[in-house]
């Protein structure tokens, strides 16, 4: 059975979690902090990379920092 992982972000921090089915829990494995708040993330079709876009802009506020980061 393939391993299931989940990503979650709060502000500029992206965290990776493993799924513990028997214990019905998410287990935090690692985190990385990007230069600005995470706006969007998507997997590469090969599933070997995760692309993440971060920006300090928002509604009515133009961005001064934008970064695309492959993981």
Number of C-alpha atoms within 10 A of each C-alpha: 3 4 6 10 14 12 14 12 17 10 14 17 15 18 16 16 17 16 15 12 9 6 8 8 11 14 14 14 10 11 14 11 14 18 15 19 22 23 16 12 18 12 13 12 8 7 8 9 13 15 13 18 18 21 21 18 15 10 6 6 8 10 13 9 12 16 15 14 14 14 11
